[in-house]
C-alpha cells in the first residue's frame, strides 16, 4: 500500500509542468479511524474535474462483544484498500473547481478480516480469515473552499451500491460454519451499501 501511495505522489509531482491546475489532498477525518488516504484532482475547466482517491485502513474491529477472544488477545483486525476514480461538476465556482459540487464515483474495494473466531465446542476456538472484494458505483456531494495561497479545505459525502462482490474464506470449515448459521449475508463482513465521508485539507498547484 505504501508503494501505491508513493507511486501516486510521484505521478502528481512529475505532471506539474504539463497540467494547468491540479489539487492534492489528504483526508484528516480518516486519521481518527486509522484510515489513511491521498487524493488527486485534475481541474478540467471551471465546472468540471476528474480525479482519484486511494486509501488504506487497518484497525481493531469488534463484530460482537461476546466474540472477543477468550484468551485475552486483541479483537479482530480489519484491513482495507480502496481505489476510487471520480468525476465532479462544480455548480457556481469562484476560482474554478471550488464551492459546491456534485459527482459520481467508481470504487474498487478490498478488505481482509483477520483472526475471526467461533467455538467448535465448549473448549475449542477456531480461527479464520475472510477476504472480500467489491466494485461500487456511487454519487457524492460536498463543498470546497480555496484560499488565495492555494491551500483549500473540503467536505465530502458519498453513497454507493455494490454491483458485484466476492468473498473467500481461509478454510472450508469456516465457510461451512457461516453457511450453516444463515450465510454470509447475515454477517457484517459484506456491505451492499458504501458510505464515504471526508474532511480534507489540500493544496492547489498551478503551472500558470
N, CA and C atoms as a LAMMPS dump frame, in Angstrom:
ITEM: TIMESTEP
0
ITEM: NUMBER OF ATOMS
624
ITEM: BOX BOUNDS ff ff ff
-5.0000000000000000e+02 5.0000000000000000e+02
-5.0000000000000000e+02 5.0000000000000000e+02
-5.0000000000000000e+02 5.0000000000000000e+02
ITEM: ATOMS id mol type element x y z
1 1 1 N 0.814 -1.191 0
2 1 2 C 0 0 0
3 1 3 C 0.861 1.259 0
4 2 1 N 1.95 1.261 0.795
5 2 2 C 2.846 2.421 0.843
6 2 3 C 3.441 2.695 -0.534
7 3 1 N 3.77 1.62 -1.286
8 3 2 C 4.302 1.788 -2.636
9 3 3 C 3.273 2.426 -3.556
10 4 1 N 1.992 2.071 -3.375
11 4 2 C 0.925 2.648 -4.197
12 4 3 C 0.802 4.14 -3.951
13 5 1 N 0.795 4.543 -2.674
14 5 2 C 0.707 5.956 -2.345
15 5 3 C 1.922 6.726 -2.848
16 6 1 N 3.116 6.116 -2.74
17 6 2 C 4.335 6.762 -3.209
18 6 3 C 4.292 6.946 -4.72
19 7 1 N 3.846 5.916 -5.438
20 7 2 C 3.75 5.998 -6.895
21 7 3 C 2.799 7.106 -7.313
22 8 1 N 1.633 7.2 -6.639
23 8 2 C 0.673 8.246 -6.954
24 8 3 C 1.261 9.624 -6.679
25 9 1 N 2.004 9.775 -5.579
26 9 2 C 2.623 11.053 -5.245
27 9 3 C 3.632 11.465 -6.303
28 10 1 N 4.467 10.518 -6.757
29 10 2 C 5.47 10.808 -7.793
30 10 3 C 4.788 11.221 -9.082
31 11 1 N 3.674 10.543 -9.416
32 11 2 C 2.93 10.891 -10.628
33 11 3 C 2.405 12.319 -10.551
34 12 1 N 1.852 12.685 -9.411
35 12 2 C 1.314 14.031 -9.245
36 12 3 C 2.394 15.079 -9.414
37 13 1 N 3.545 14.856 -8.77
38 13 2 C 4.637 15.824 -8.83
39 13 3 C 5.214 15.923 -10.236
40 14 1 N 5.379 14.776 -10.911
41 14 2 C 6.003 14.756 -12.229
42 14 3 C 5.145 15.386 -13.308
43 15 1 N 3.821 15.506 -13.061
44 15 2 C 2.94 16.074 -14.073
45 15 3 C 2.64 17.552 -13.847
46 16 1 N 3.31 18.169 -12.884
47 16 2 C 3.052 19.576 -12.58
48 16 3 C 3.251 20.471 -13.794
49 17 1 N 4.282 20.202 -14.595
50 17 2 C 4.628 21.078 -15.705
51 17 3 C 3.676 20.958 -16.879
52 18 1 N 2.892 19.87 -16.946
53 18 2 C 2.029 19.689 -18.105
54 18 3 C 0.547 19.848 -17.754
55 19 1 N 0.217 19.923 -16.475
56 19 2 C -1.162 20.102 -16.064
57 19 3 C -1.348 21.541 -15.597
58 20 1 N -2.348 22.246 -16.127
59 20 2 C -2.554 23.64 -15.784
60 20 3 C -2.883 23.808 -14.306
61 21 1 N -3.7 22.926 -13.777
62 21 2 C -4.129 23.072 -12.397
63 21 3 C -4.56 21.737 -11.822
64 22 1 N -4.024 21.387 -10.694
65 22 2 C -4.471 20.171 -10.031
66 22 3 C -4.422 20.334 -8.523
67 23 1 N -5.257 19.541 -7.835
68 23 2 C -5.382 19.603 -6.389
69 23 3 C -4.922 18.289 -5.765
70 24 1 N -4.205 18.405 -4.662
71 24 2 C -3.75 17.248 -3.893
72 24 3 C -4.296 17.391 -2.476
73 25 1 N -4.809 16.291 -1.911
74 25 2 C -5.416 16.399 -0.583
75 25 3 C -5.162 15.153 0.246
76 26 1 N -5.334 15.307 1.557
77 26 2 C -5.375 14.189 2.493
78 26 3 C -6.656 14.304 3.308
79 27 1 N -7.193 13.166 3.707
80 27 2 C -8.436 13.132 4.475
81 27 3 C -8.117 13.161 5.966
82 28 1 N -8.304 14.313 6.597
83 28 2 C -7.993 14.437 8.015
84 28 3 C -8.918 13.59 8.878
85 29 1 N -10.186 13.49 8.493
86 29 2 C -11.144 12.72 9.289
87 29 3 C -10.756 11.251 9.363
88 30 1 N -10.085 10.745 8.322
89 30 2 C -9.707 9.345 8.301
90 30 3 C -8.717 8.95 9.381
91 31 1 N -7.899 9.888 9.838
92 31 2 C -6.904 9.566 10.849
93 31 3 C -7.55 9.135 12.165
94 32 1 N -8.787 9.555 12.384
95 32 2 C -9.481 9.186 13.617
96 32 3 C -9.691 7.679 13.689
97 33 1 N -9.922 7.05 12.538
98 33 2 C -10.193 5.605 12.489
99 33 3 C -9.064 4.857 11.768
100 34 1 N -7.864 5.42 11.783
101 34 2 C -6.692 4.789 11.173
102 34 3 C -6.929 4.49 9.691
103 35 1 N -7.521 5.451 9
104 35 2 C -7.788 5.35 7.572
105 35 3 C -6.983 6.445 6.88
106 36 1 N -5.958 6.036 6.089
107 36 2 C -5.011 6.986 5.523
108 36 3 C -5.217 7.071 4.013
109 37 1 N -5.522 8.283 3.538
110 37 2 C -5.847 8.426 2.125
111 37 3 C -5.202 9.637 1.486
112 38 1 N -4.995 9.528 0.171
113 38 2 C -4.416 10.594 -0.639
114 38 3 C -5.257 10.765 -1.893
115 39 1 N -5.601 12.008 -2.217
116 39 2 C -6.429 12.27 -3.384
117 39 3 C -5.767 13.217 -4.361
118 40 1 N -6.087 13.046 -5.626
119 40 2 C -5.607 13.911 -6.698
120 40 3 C -6.789 14.292 -7.584
121 41 1 N -6.902 15.583 -7.924
122 41 2 C -8 16.065 -8.753
123 41 3 C -7.466 16.988 -9.847
124 42 1 N -7.799 16.677 -11.082
125 42 2 C -7.423 17.498 -12.228
126 42 3 C -8.595 18.411 -12.585
127 43 1 N -8.366 19.714 -12.547
128 43 2 C -9.405 20.682 -12.856
129 43 3 C -9.447 20.862 -14.378
130 44 1 N -10.443 20.286 -15.02
131 44 2 C -10.56 20.343 -16.479
132 44 3 C -10.923 21.752 -16.928
133 45 1 N -11.936 22.335 -16.306
134 45 2 C -12.305 23.734 -16.507
135 45 3 C -12.982 24.217 -15.237
136 46 1 N -13.603 25.392 -15.264
137 46 2 C -14.169 25.945 -14.037
138 46 3 C -15.18 25.012 -13.382
139 47 1 N -15.938 24.269 -14.183
140 47 2 C -17.037 23.465 -13.653
141 47 3 C -16.748 21.972 -13.528
142 48 1 N -15.843 21.458 -14.352
143 48 2 C -15.646 20.01 -14.397
144 48 3 C -14.253 19.62 -13.899
145 49 1 N -14.192 18.453 -13.247
146 49 2 C -12.915 17.901 -12.807
147 49 3 C -12.982 16.385 -12.826
148 50 1 N -11.816 15.758 -12.832
149 50 2 C -11.699 14.302 -12.732
150 50 3 C -10.561 13.995 -11.767
151 51 1 N -10.716 12.952 -10.991
152 51 2 C -9.678 12.656 -10.01
153 51 3 C -9.736 11.225 -9.522
154 52 1 N -8.892 10.952 -8.528
155 52 2 C -8.837 9.62 -7.948
156 52 3 C -8.458 9.754 -6.478
157 53 1 N -8.993 8.862 -5.664
158 53 2 C -8.663 8.835 -4.244
159 53 3 C -8.315 7.411 -3.859
160 54 1 N -7.18 7.234 -3.183
161 54 2 C -6.789 5.914 -2.699
162 54 3 C -6.629 5.995 -1.182
163 55 1 N -7.031 4.942 -0.493
164 55 2 C -6.872 4.929 0.959
165 55 3 C -6.662 3.506 1.465
166 56 1 N -5.989 3.429 2.601
167 56 2 C -5.687 2.162 3.258
168 56 3 C -6.01 2.307 4.729
169 57 1 N -6.668 1.317 5.299
170 57 2 C -7.017 1.387 6.716
171 57 3 C -6.729 0.058 7.392
172 58 1 N -6.403 0.119 8.648
173 58 2 C -6.215 -1.073 9.473
174 58 3 C -6.554 -0.713 10.905
175 59 1 N -7.483 -1.433 11.496
176 59 2 C -7.874 -1.124 12.859
177 59 3 C -8.581 -2.322 13.488
178 60 1 N -8.556 -2.405 14.832
179 60 2 C -9.296 -3.475 15.531
180 60 3 C -10.778 -3.353 15.219
181 61 1 N -11.43 -4.47 15.086
182 61 2 C -12.826 -4.49 14.67
183 61 3 C -13.571 -5.522 15.497
184 62 1 N -14.526 -5.076 16.303
185 62 2 C -15.296 -5.973 17.156
186 62 3 C -16.663 -6.192 16.522
187 63 1 N -16.93 -7.407 16.082
188 63 2 C -18.202 -7.702 15.433
189 63 3 C -19.308 -7.864 16.467
190 64 1 N -18.997 -8.5 17.579
191 64 2 C -19.949 -8.646 18.677
192 64 3 C -19.148 -8.743 19.964
193 65 1 N -19.701 -8.216 21.032
194 65 2 C -18.954 -8.173 22.294
195 65 3 C -18.527 -9.566 22.731
196 66 1 N -19.387 -10.554 22.551
197 66 2 C -19.063 -11.892 23.036
198 66 3 C -18.102 -12.631 22.109
199 67 1 N -17.635 -11.996 21.015
200 67 2 C -16.699 -12.658 20.12
201 67 3 C -15.245 -12.276 20.406
202 68 1 N -15.002 -11.397 21.391
203 68 2 C -13.626 -11.091 21.753
204 68 3 C -12.967 -12.361 22.278
205 69 1 N -11.723 -12.535 21.905
206 69 2 C -11.041 -13.788 22.222
207 69 3 C -11.064 -14.1 23.712
208 70 1 N -11.436 -15.319 24.019
209 70 2 C -11.446 -15.765 25.414
210 70 3 C -10.03 -15.79 25.989
211 71 1 N -9.02 -15.923 25.138
212 71 2 C -7.637 -15.994 25.601
213 71 3 C -7.092 -14.638 26.01
214 72 1 N -7.849 -13.567 25.769
215 72 2 C -7.392 -12.238 26.147
216 72 3 C -6.645 -11.507 25.058
217 73 1 N -6.585 -12.041 23.82
218 73 2 C -5.92 -11.353 22.718
219 73 3 C -6.783 -10.188 22.244
220 74 1 N -6.235 -9.401 21.279
221 74 2 C -6.979 -8.267 20.761
222 74 3 C -8.175 -8.72 19.957
223 75 1 N -9.118 -7.773 19.695
224 75 2 C -10.229 -8.111 18.814
225 75 3 C -9.739 -8.381 17.392
226 76 1 N -10.66 -8.702 16.528
227 76 2 C -10.321 -8.948 15.128
228 76 3 C -9.681 -7.711 14.503
229 77 1 N -8.904 -7.931 13.451
230 77 2 C -8.298 -6.826 12.718
231 77 3 C -8.882 -6.775 11.313
232 78 1 N -9.239 -5.587 10.894
233 78 2 C -9.783 -5.387 9.545
234 78 3 C -8.813 -4.505 8.762
235 79 1 N -8.372 -4.996 7.598
236 79 2 C -7.506 -4.229 6.71
237 79 3 C -8.253 -3.998 5.404
238 80 1 N -8.191 -2.76 4.91
239 80 2 C -8.963 -2.42 3.723
240 80 3 C -8.172 -1.503 2.802
241 81 1 N -8.352 -1.704 1.49
242 81 2 C -7.756 -0.829 0.475
243 81 3 C -8.831 -0.446 -0.527
244 82 1 N -8.873 0.838 -0.882
245 82 2 C -9.875 1.343 -1.817
246 82 3 C -9.223 2.205 -2.89
247 83 1 N -9.657 2.012 -4.119
248 83 2 C -9.201 2.81 -5.264
249 83 3 C -10.451 3.407 -5.913
250 84 1 N -10.55 4.757 -5.919
251 84 2 C -11.82 5.399 -6.26
252 84 3 C -11.654 6.546 -7.255
253 85 1 N -11.752 6.28 -8.557
254 85 2 C -11.821 7.366 -9.548
255 85 3 C -13.177 8.069 -9.442
256 86 1 N -13.204 9.363 -9.776
257 86 2 C -14.458 10.092 -9.706
258 86 3 C -14.471 11.283 -10.662
259 87 1 N -15.659 11.781 -10.956
260 87 2 C -15.852 12.981 -11.76
261 87 3 C -16.755 13.931 -10.987
262 88 1 N -16.495 15.245 -11.13
263 88 2 C -17.272 16.24 -10.398
264 88 3 C -17.764 17.352 -11.322
265 89 1 N -18.891 17.945 -10.896
266 89 2 C -19.392 19.157 -11.532
267 89 3 C -19.586 20.21 -10.441
268 90 1 N -18.89 21.354 -10.579
269 90 2 C -18.997 22.457 -9.629
270 90 3 C -20.094 23.409 -10.086
271 91 1 N -21.027 23.696 -9.188
272 91 2 C -22.248 24.395 -9.58
273 91 3 C -22.034 25.877 -9.86
274 92 1 N -21.309 26.568 -9
275 92 2 C -21.099 28.016 -9.179
276 92 3 C -19.741 28.408 -8.611
277 93 1 N -18.667 28.018 -9.294
278 93 2 C -17.315 28.237 -8.752
279 93 3 C -16.884 29.702 -8.773
280 94 1 N -15.985 30.042 -7.843
281 94 2 C -15.348 31.356 -7.825
282 94 3 C -14.004 31.327 -8.539
283 95 1 N -13.134 30.379 -8.103
284 95 2 C -11.795 30.27 -8.668
285 95 3 C -11.718 29.2 -9.756
286 96 1 N -12.783 28.433 -9.93
287 96 2 C -12.754 27.266 -10.805
288 96 3 C -12.474 26.03 -9.978
289 97 1 N -13.357 25.032 -10.051
290 97 2 C -13.173 23.827 -9.258
291 97 3 C -13.275 24.091 -7.778
292 98 1 N -14.236 24.918 -7.36
293 98 2 C -14.408 25.189 -5.94
294 98 3 C -15.889 25.436 -5.641
295 99 1 N -16.197 25.595 -4.377
296 99 2 C -17.547 25.746 -3.828
297 99 3 C -18.335 24.438 -3.948
298 100 1 N -19.65 24.503 -4.031
299 100 2 C -20.499 23.317 -4.002
300 100 3 C -20.321 22.471 -5.259
301 101 1 N -20.288 21.14 -5.077
302 101 2 C -20.145 20.232 -6.218
303 101 3 C -21.025 19.001 -6.04
304 102 1 N -21.309 18.355 -7.156
305 102 2 C -21.94 17.037 -7.182
306 102 3 C -21.079 16.159 -8.077
307 103 1 N -21.144 14.848 -7.87
308 103 2 C -20.281 13.982 -8.665
309 103 3 C -20.707 12.531 -8.624
310 104 1 N -19.95 11.726 -9.346
311 104 2 C -20.167 10.28 -9.378
312 104 3 C -18.815 9.598 -9.234
313 105 1 N -18.816 8.403 -8.64
314 105 2 C -17.562 7.692 -8.449
315 105 3 C -17.7 6.204 -8.724
316 106 1 N -16.559 5.617 -9.056
317 106 2 C -16.384 4.173 -9.21
318 106 3 C -15.388 3.752 -8.14
319 107 1 N -15.656 2.651 -7.458
320 107 2 C -14.766 2.254 -6.36
321 107 3 C -14.469 0.762 -6.404
322 108 1 N -13.159 0.449 -6.366
323 108 2 C -12.744 -0.941 -6.188
324 108 3 C -12.297 -1.087 -4.741
325 109 1 N -12.936 -1.989 -4.028
326 109 2 C -12.723 -2.123 -2.59
327 109 3 C -12.293 -3.534 -2.241
328 110 1 N -11.255 -3.649 -1.421
329 110 2 C -10.854 -4.949 -0.891
330 110 3 C -10.749 -4.831 0.628
331 111 1 N -11.053 -5.92 1.307
332 111 2 C -10.971 -5.933 2.769
333 111 3 C -10.618 -7.332 3.243
334 112 1 N -9.854 -7.404 4.324
335 112 2 C -9.5 -8.669 4.958
336 112 3 C -9.796 -8.584 6.443
337 113 1 N -10.586 -9.534 6.939
338 113 2 C -10.822 -9.668 8.376
339 113 3 C -9.94 -10.802 8.882
340 114 1 N -9.06 -10.486 9.819
341 114 2 C -8.095 -11.45 10.332
342 114 3 C -8.472 -11.893 11.743
343 115 1 N -8.159 -13.157 12.037
344 115 2 C -8.343 -13.71 13.384
345 115 3 C -9.795 -13.683 13.848
346 116 1 N -10.714 -13.923 12.921
347 116 2 C -12.095 -14.17 13.334
348 116 3 C -12.151 -15.521 14.05
349 117 1 N -13.189 -15.747 14.83
350 117 2 C -13.216 -16.994 15.584
351 117 3 C -14.637 -17.449 15.88
352 118 1 N -14.784 -18.736 16.066
353 118 2 C -16.015 -19.323 16.585
354 118 3 C -15.633 -20.564 17.38
355 119 1 N -16.546 -21.024 18.239
356 119 2 C -16.266 -22.171 19.09
357 119 3 C -16.783 -23.451 18.439
358 120 1 N -15.847 -24.371 18.15
359 120 2 C -16.234 -25.661 17.589
360 120 3 C -16.956 -26.514 18.635
361 121 1 N -16.559 -26.355 19.893
362 121 2 C -17.246 -26.984 21.028
363 121 3 C -17.015 -26.083 22.235
364 122 1 N -17.24 -26.566 23.42
365 122 2 C -17.16 -25.73 24.609
366 122 3 C -15.741 -25.267 24.916
367 123 1 N -14.745 -25.948 24.396
368 123 2 C -13.356 -25.619 24.743
369 123 3 C -12.484 -25.26 23.546
370 124 1 N -12.915 -25.574 22.313
371 124 2 C -12.074 -25.373 21.128
372 124 3 C -12.51 -24.14 20.354
373 125 1 N -11.561 -23.202 20.201
374 125 2 C -11.821 -21.956 19.483
375 125 3 C -11.171 -22.041 18.105
376 126 1 N -11.953 -21.875 17.048
377 126 2 C -11.449 -21.99 15.67
378 126 3 C -11.249 -20.586 15.092
379 127 1 N -10.043 -20.329 14.558
380 127 2 C -9.709 -19.025 13.999
381 127 3 C -9.663 -19.1 12.473
382 128 1 N -10.097 -18.016 11.827
383 128 2 C -10.105 -17.995 10.358
384 128 3 C -10.076 -16.553 9.86
385 129 1 N -9.819 -16.39 8.543
386 129 2 C -9.803 -15.082 7.895
387 129 3 C -10.825 -15.054 6.77
388 130 1 N -11.285 -13.863 6.446
389 130 2 C -12.176 -13.655 5.312
390 130 3 C -11.606 -12.557 4.42
391 131 1 N -11.547 -12.808 3.12
392 131 2 C -11.149 -11.805 2.132
393 131 3 C -12.359 -11.408 1.301
394 132 1 N -12.55 -10.113 1.162
395 132 2 C -13.727 -9.599 0.478
396 132 3 C -13.311 -8.539 -0.541
397 133 1 N -13.936 -8.542 -1.708
398 133 2 C -13.692 -7.505 -2.713
399 133 3 C -15.015 -7.141 -3.366
400 134 1 N -15.123 -5.899 -3.825
401 134 2 C -16.356 -5.458 -4.474
402 134 3 C -16.069 -4.298 -5.415
403 135 1 N -16.977 -4.097 -6.355
404 135 2 C -16.975 -2.952 -7.257
405 135 3 C -18.228 -2.157 -6.968
406 136 1 N -18.053 -0.847 -6.764
407 136 2 C -19.133 0.006 -6.282
408 136 3 C -19.309 1.195 -7.222
409 137 1 N -20.552 1.578 -7.466
410 137 2 C -20.884 2.815 -8.172
411 137 3 C -21.653 3.712 -7.213
412 138 1 N -21.31 5.027 -7.206
413 138 2 C -21.961 5.91 -6.256
414 138 3 C -22.033 7.348 -6.708
415 139 1 N -22.715 8.142 -5.91
416 139 2 C -22.832 9.579 -6.136
417 139 3 C -22.308 10.3 -4.905
418 140 1 N -21.955 11.584 -5.094
419 140 2 C -21.355 12.328 -3.992
420 140 3 C -21.683 13.804 -4.107
421 141 1 N -21.535 14.497 -3
422 141 2 C -21.674 15.945 -2.971
423 141 3 C -20.765 16.487 -1.884
424 142 1 N -20.498 17.785 -1.927
425 142 2 C -19.635 18.38 -0.925
426 142 3 C -19.358 19.834 -1.223
427 143 1 N -18.4 20.38 -0.503
428 143 2 C -18.04 21.792 -0.628
429 143 3 C -16.525 21.927 -0.548
430 144 1 N -15.975 22.819 -1.382
431 144 2 C -14.535 23.083 -1.352
432 144 3 C -14.3 24.592 -1.232
433 145 1 N -13.45 24.956 -0.266
434 145 2 C -13.074 26.35 -0.073
435 145 3 C -11.597 26.515 -0.418
436 146 1 N -11.29 27.31 -1.432
437 146 2 C -9.915 27.518 -1.891
438 146 3 C -9.457 28.911 -1.471
439 147 1 N -8.284 28.993 -0.829
440 147 2 C -7.733 30.278 -0.415
441 147 3 C -6.817 30.83 -1.494
442 148 1 N -6.462 32.101 -1.382
443 148 2 C -5.572 32.737 -2.354
444 148 3 C -4.183 32.108 -2.357
445 149 1 N -3.788 31.503 -1.247
446 149 2 C -2.469 30.868 -1.157
447 149 3 C -2.426 29.509 -1.835
448 150 1 N -3.593 28.961 -2.207
449 150 2 C -3.642 27.64 -2.819
450 150 3 C -4.059 26.55 -1.85
451 151 1 N -3.995 26.819 -0.558
452 151 2 C -4.476 25.845 0.429
453 151 3 C -5.999 25.793 0.36
454 152 1 N -6.556 24.61 0.461
455 152 2 C -8.019 24.507 0.44
456 152 3 C -8.51 23.488 1.461
457 153 1 N -9.783 23.635 1.79
458 153 2 C -10.461 22.727 2.715
459 153 3 C -11.694 22.167 2.01
460 154 1 N -12.012 20.915 2.32
461 154 2 C -13.079 20.254 1.579
462 154 3 C -13.873 19.314 2.477
463 155 1 N -15.177 19.282 2.253
464 155 2 C -16.041 18.258 2.843
465 155 3 C -16.578 17.385 1.72
466 156 1 N -16.852 16.136 2.049
467 156 2 C -17.268 15.165 1.029
468 156 3 C -18.208 14.156 1.669
469 157 1 N -19.329 13.892 1.002
470 157 2 C -20.259 12.866 1.448
471 157 3 C -20.727 12.086 0.226
472 158 1 N -20.532 10.768 0.258
473 158 2 C -20.903 9.935 -0.876
474 158 3 C -21.619 8.673 -0.432
475 159 1 N -22.472 8.179 -1.305
476 159 2 C -23.166 6.92 -1.049
477 159 3 C -23.193 6.115 -2.34
478 160 1 N -22.92 4.812 -2.219
479 160 2 C -22.867 3.963 -3.401
480 160 3 C -23.432 2.585 -3.13
481 161 1 N -23.539 1.807 -4.193
482 161 2 C -24.101 0.454 -4.123
483 161 3 C -23.153 -0.508 -4.806
484 162 1 N -22.871 -1.622 -4.146
485 162 2 C -22.007 -2.651 -4.726
486 162 3 C -22.746 -3.324 -5.884
487 163 1 N -22.109 -3.374 -7.051
488 163 2 C -22.718 -4.027 -8.211
489 163 3 C -22.172 -5.439 -8.393
490 164 1 N -21.05 -5.724 -7.751
491 164 2 C -20.512 -7.082 -7.739
492 164 3 C -19.628 -7.241 -6.516
493 165 1 N -19.556 -8.463 -5.975
494 165 2 C -18.733 -8.71 -4.797
495 165 3 C -18.281 -10.162 -4.782
496 166 1 N -17.207 -10.401 -4.036
497 166 2 C -16.638 -11.742 -3.945
498 166 3 C -16.101 -11.962 -2.536
499 167 1 N -16.377 -13.141 -1.961
500 167 2 C -15.945 -13.484 -0.598
501 167 3 C -15.176 -14.792 -0.625
502 168 1 N -14.002 -14.823 0.025
503 168 2 C -13.196 -16.036 0.138
504 168 3 C -12.832 -16.284 1.597
505 169 1 N -12.949 -17.543 2.008
506 169 2 C -12.597 -17.942 3.374
507 169 3 C -11.223 -18.596 3.385
508 170 1 N -10.567 -18.537 4.55
509 170 2 C -9.241 -19.142 4.673
510 170 3 C -9.302 -20.657 4.743
511 171 1 N -10.472 -21.238 5.085
512 171 2 C -10.613 -22.694 5.113
513 171 3 C -12.067 -23.067 4.892
514 172 1 N -12.287 -24.27 4.431
515 172 2 C -13.629 -24.736 4.089
516 172 3 C -14.511 -24.916 5.32
517 173 1 N -13.899 -25.277 6.461
518 173 2 C -14.674 -25.482 7.675
519 173 3 C -15.365 -24.188 8.115
520 174 1 N -14.638 -23.082 8.009
521 174 2 C -15.212 -21.794 8.398
522 174 3 C -16.32 -21.376 7.444
523 175 1 N -16.102 -21.6 6.164
524 175 2 C -17.137 -21.277 5.181
525 175 3 C -18.417 -22.066 5.454
526 176 1 N -18.266 -23.337 5.81
527 176 2 C -19.433 -24.172 6.102
528 176 3 C -20.125 -23.702 7.376
529 177 1 N -19.327 -23.272 8.363
530 177 2 C -19.904 -22.774 9.611
531 177 3 C -20.774 -21.545 9.346
532 178 1 N -20.258 -20.608 8.545
533 178 2 C -21.03 -19.409 8.223
534 178 3 C -22.295 -19.78 7.453
535 179 1 N -22.162 -20.712 6.519
536 179 2 C -23.319 -21.134 5.724
537 179 3 C -24.386 -21.774 6.607
538 180 1 N -23.962 -22.552 7.584
539 180 2 C -24.902 -23.225 8.478
540 180 3 C -25.576 -22.265 9.456
541 181 1 N -25.008 -21.075 9.583
542 181 2 C -25.559 -20.098 10.524
543 181 3 C -26.15 -18.884 9.808
544 182 1 N -26.776 -19.146 8.676
545 182 2 C -27.531 -18.094 7.998
546 182 3 C -26.896 -17.529 6.76
547 183 1 N -25.634 -17.898 6.471
548 183 2 C -24.976 -17.398 5.275
549 183 3 C -24.263 -16.078 5.503
550 184 1 N -23.356 -15.75 4.61
551 184 2 C -22.516 -14.562 4.757
552 184 3 C -23.342 -13.28 4.748
553 185 1 N -24.506 -13.284 4.113
554 185 2 C -25.326 -12.086 4.029
555 185 3 C -25.821 -11.627 5.39
556 186 1 N -25.884 -12.527 6.373
557 186 2 C -26.363 -12.179 7.705
558 186 3 C -25.27 -11.646 8.621
559 187 1 N -24.05 -11.527 8.107
560 187 2 C -22.932 -11.04 8.906
561 187 3 C -22.494 -9.669 8.396
562 188 1 N -21.64 -9.01 9.18
563 188 2 C -21.219 -7.653 8.857
564 188 3 C -20.04 -7.603 7.885
565 189 1 N -19.582 -8.759 7.406
566 189 2 C -18.42 -8.775 6.53
567 189 3 C -18.744 -8.204 5.154
568 190 1 N -19.969 -8.372 4.693
569 190 2 C -20.368 -7.95 3.352
570 190 3 C -21.312 -6.767 3.469
571 191 1 N -20.96 -5.656 2.829
572 191 2 C -21.8 -4.461 2.863
573 191 3 C -22.271 -4.144 1.447
574 192 1 N -23.579 -4.163 1.248
575 192 2 C -24.131 -3.841 -0.065
576 192 3 C -24.031 -2.352 -0.366
577 193 1 N -24.085 -1.535 0.692
578 193 2 C -24.04 -0.09 0.528
579 193 3 C -22.687 0.46 0.96
580 194 1 N -22.28 1.524 0.318
581 194 2 C -20.984 2.152 0.576
582 194 3 C -21.222 3.591 1.01
583 195 1 N -20.717 3.953 2.179
584 195 2 C -20.86 5.319 2.695
585 195 3 C -19.482 5.935 2.857
586 196 1 N -19.291 7.121 2.276
587 196 2 C -17.994 7.802 2.323
588 196 3 C -18.158 9.184 2.946
589 197 1 N -17.212 9.517 3.829
590 197 2 C -17.219 10.835 4.467
591 197 3 C -15.786 11.323 4.594
592 198 1 N -15.555 12.577 4.203
593 198 2 C -14.219 13.148 4.29
594 198 3 C -14.282 14.593 4.784
595 199 1 N -13.309 14.943 5.589
596 199 2 C -12.986 16.337 5.898
597 199 3 C -11.513 16.471 5.548
598 200 1 N -11.219 17.129 4.443
599 200 2 C -9.874 17.087 3.872
600 200 3 C -9.234 18.469 3.819
601 201 1 N -7.916 18.454 3.782
602 201 2 C -7.136 19.66 3.528
603 201 3 C -6.201 19.359 2.363
604 202 1 N -6.021 20.354 1.494
605 202 2 C -5.194 20.104 0.313
606 202 3 C -4.488 21.349 -0.167
607 203 1 N -3.819 21.186 -1.292
608 203 2 C -3.087 22.314 -1.881
609 203 3 C -3.269 22.281 -3.396
610 204 1 N -3.543 23.442 -3.956
611 204 2 C -3.737 23.589 -5.398
612 204 3 C -2.447 24.068 -6.047
613 205 1 N -1.999 23.318 -7.053
614 205 2 C -0.776 23.664 -7.789
615 205 3 C -1.169 24.058 -9.2
616 206 1 N -0.658 25.193 -9.657
617 206 2 C -0.963 25.68 -10.992
618 206 3 C 0.325 25.991 -11.723
619 207 1 N 0.327 25.686 -13.035
620 207 2 C 1.512 25.969 -13.865
621 207 3 C 1.452 27.356 -14.487
622 208 1 N 0.364 28.097 -14.175
623 208 2 C 0.239 29.45 -14.748
624 208 3 C 1.286 30.391 -14.15
